[in-house]
Amino acid sequence: MTTLRELASEAAGCTRCDLYRNATGTVFGEGPGEAELMLVGEQPGDVEDRQGRPFVGPAGRLLDRALADSGISRRQAYLTNAVKHFKFQQSGKRRLHKPPNRTEIMACRTWLESELDVVRPAVVVALGATAGAALVGPAFRVAAYRGMPADLEVGPWHGVLVATIHPSAVLRASGPDSRDRAYEGLVADLRSAVRACRIRSGAS
Ligand code: URA
């Protein structure tokens, strides 16, 4: 049986697409190997790329707060990304995030499949459109899936998918009112994922 440590070490040398050329390194998932909840983001950002850990920048801090408000701590969940290298465009000293394309998402999907197979979470949360597309396919739309638990099979894993917005969509929302509304929506969807976890594990 492959372990997360073995997978992470293999992924550290990944050259399945070109993103490894400019990124500092692979940012693999982290969290308990027996987590019941797995959260999948888009790709590491600038801070994550430098620190080599997922969700440790501004979006990660917001996600930590939203998880706590949903009744689960970050330490109980396994956090990863659909794409494990930071894709960016250099603009002076700044590295501006660029969304991964379908080829990059598909090249990285093997790692996501393996993480699901090893962790075997009851519920996987897609944080935004890229994560949803990686898990469901290119027809995925956040608006069509969000907050509603749906059965999902990815490779040998099967379980429940709950989709929601990406935490950076909350940070990008213009004005405090729409930011609050976006945050409340994120928390409501995460609560739905936590409920689905409890139902799956028989704790209701
Ligand atoms: N955004 C993501 O999708 N993932 C991270 O790890 C950080 C920011």
Boltz pocket constraint, residues with backbone or C-beta under 6 A from the ligand:
constraints:
  - pocket:
      binder: B
      contacts: [[A, 41], [A, 42], [A, 43], [A, 44], [A, 45], [A, 48], [A, 53], [A, 54], [A, 55], [A, 56], [A, 57], [A, 59], [A, 60], [A, 80], [A, 81], [A, 127], [A, 168]]
      max_distance: 6.0
